[in-house]
Amino acid sequence: MANVRENLTKLKIENKKFGISVNDTGYSNSDELLNAIAEYLSAGAEIIELIGGDMPDKQFLDTAKKTKQLCEVFNASLLIRNRADIAYLSSADGVNLEQEGLDIHSARELLGEDFIIGLYTNTQESVIQSVKDGADFIIVGNIKSTPTEPVTSTGLEYAKWVSENTLFPVLACGKLSTEDCRQLKSAGIPRFLIDNSVLNYSSPNTVTVNYLDDL
């Protein structure tokens, strides 16, 4: 069964390069959010990570199902942040787990072998443990601190270490500029989930194209 997940991971993650991490902040309703997702996809985004944010569960599930339909049209992957139940019920491609969220073993028990599971990591120890626990791919977050999000950043050296010390696909996620992405590519990480808060809500298509042109 491991080969099934390996093939899924290659198809859904390893062969993709650019995605958008999306929550409902900045949108007045679900239709506006879905329109933005459609624009991201039409501009070339290959992965959508959907975050529940302030959405009630019923709305989150409905949005996830509709996003899955959009992703199928554009041959893109849908990942759900931290909610294995929503991933399962919406037939998403997988789930991205946070350190404080559901553990990989429990998510696998719920999802089975037909879904892929990624884990957000910020230490070398968490990467090693994720491999032991059966993650299919790894997400590197908090690459840098920003004025509006003064997190403890992991930095490029950590990103480079992850790239050099795992055979799993690795994605960098966060409020990344095109220059950040270029530096991460030089560090060995070629896949990105850009936080949609750094994009222009009024023209997601144009901004996505600009990222892709720079990369």
DAHUJO-V97345 format. One record per backbone hydrogen bond with DSSP energy under -1.0 kcal/mol. NH is the residue of the N-H (numbers start at 0). CO is the residue of the C=O. If there is no record, write none. Layout:
nh | co
NH | CO
NH | CO
//
This chain:
nh | co
4 | 0
5 | 1
6 | 2
7 | 3
8 | 4
9 | 5
10 | 6
11 | 7
12 | 8
13 | 8
14 | 9
15 | 12
18 | 191
19 | 46
20 | 193
21 | 48
26 | 23
32 | 28
33 | 29
34 | 30
35 | 31
36 | 32
37 | 33
38 | 34
39 | 35
40 | 36
41 | 37
42 | 38
43 | 40
44 | 39
45 | 17
47 | 76
48 | 19
49 | 78
50 | 21
54 | 51
59 | 55
60 | 56
61 | 57
62 | 58
63 | 59
64 | 60
65 | 61
66 | 62
67 | 63
68 | 64
69 | 65
70 | 66
71 | 67
72 | 68
73 | 69
75 | 70
76 | 45
78 | 47
79 | 93
80 | 49
81 | 95
86 | 82
87 | 83
88 | 84
89 | 85
91 | 86
92 | 77
93 | 77
94 | 115
95 | 79
96 | 117
100 | 97
106 | 102
107 | 103
108 | 104
109 | 105
110 | 106
111 | 107
115 | 92
117 | 94
118 | 136
119 | 96
120 | 138
126 | 122
127 | 123
128 | 124
129 | 125
130 | 126
131 | 127
132 | 128
134 | 129
135 | 116
136 | 116
137 | 168
138 | 118
139 | 170
140 | 120
145 | 148
150 | 148
153 | 141
158 | 154
159 | 155
160 | 156
161 | 157
162 | 158
163 | 159
164 | 160
170 | 137
171 | 190
172 | 139
173 | 192
175 | 173
180 | 176
181 | 177
182 | 178
183 | 179
184 | 180
185 | 181
186 | 182
187 | 184
188 | 183
191 | 16
192 | 171
193 | 18
194 | 173
195 | 20
197 | 194
198 | 195
202 | 199
206 | 202
207 | 203
208 | 204
209 | 205
210 | 206
211 | 207
212 | 208
213 | 209
214 | 210
//
